[in-house]
Structure formats: C-alpha cells, structure tokens
C-alpha cells in the first residue's frame, strides 16, 4: 500500500522539484481540472504506458480525483512506480479545495456519462412509447443491442456521435 501525502506537502515537494506528480484520472477529468506540470497516465491505460521509474531523488506522487482510485489501485501503482512513491490524500479535489494552483477549462459531462444518459433515455422512450404503439419496443431492443455491440467490439457509435456535438468541441 502506498503511503499518503497531503496536498500541501505534495505541492511543496513539486515546487522544490523533489517529486513528480502522476495523475491517473481520465482525459475528460483532466480537461476539466488539471494540476500544472502533472503527468497524465489514465488508470484505464496506465499498465500499457511507459512510465519513467521513480528514483530516490525524484519519487512519484500519484493522484486521482478523490483519492479512491489511487487507494484501490495502490499495489499496481507502487509496482509501476518502480521506486519510492506516495498517493495524495483527497486527490485533485482536495488540492483544489486548498487553493493550490490548478488549470481549468469549460466543464462538460464526460462522454461516458453522456452515453449513459442518451442510451437510458432512448430505452425509456422505447418502453413508454410502446404502451401507445407496440412496435416502439424495438427502439429499446436496438439500443440494448448497440450497447452489447459496443462492449464486445469497443466501437460505440453513440459515443462518436456525441463527441462530434458542439458542446464537446474545444
């Protein structure tokens, strides 16, 4: 289990160039709020990334949004660090609450949540509409089939469509 470090302690070490900060949040989370000079290594792909090993002179501090992901994946992160490492208490949220430097951009819902809202709405629409017109039940079946297809192949048409929407453009 990685030992913990407070955001204030982490900030001091980073200012003195005595540590590296590796943020394991996903791209959409990083786009909304980023700690300056942090290295992005999303947890979903971190096992395939070539992370520069930690050294005694430059250990790694891992962070996520609330500290839960780093805690739950502490063993993996410690192994990937290859040297001295910590996890930051409270994650990027605690960092921001303490008024430490952050970079922010316009906040949109993550694509994954947009897909959940869109697919769920279409399923409900299909079910409720089928009360008035029975063939509408096929809308729910189509969406369910699309979700299974997306899970099996990794291709999500709804995700591509939503990513092209104006509110998801920078």
WOSUL-V497474 format. One record per helix or strand of 3 or more residues. SS is the DSSP state (alpha for helix, beta for strand). FROM is the first residue (numbers start at 0). TO is the last residue. Records with the same first field share a line. If there is no record, write none. Layout:
# WOSUL-V497474
SS: FROM-TO  FROM-TO
This chain:
# WOSUL-V497474
beta: 2-4  18-22  58-62  84-87
alpha: 6-14  26-31  45-47  67-71  73-80  90-96  110-128  133-152  156-162  165-167
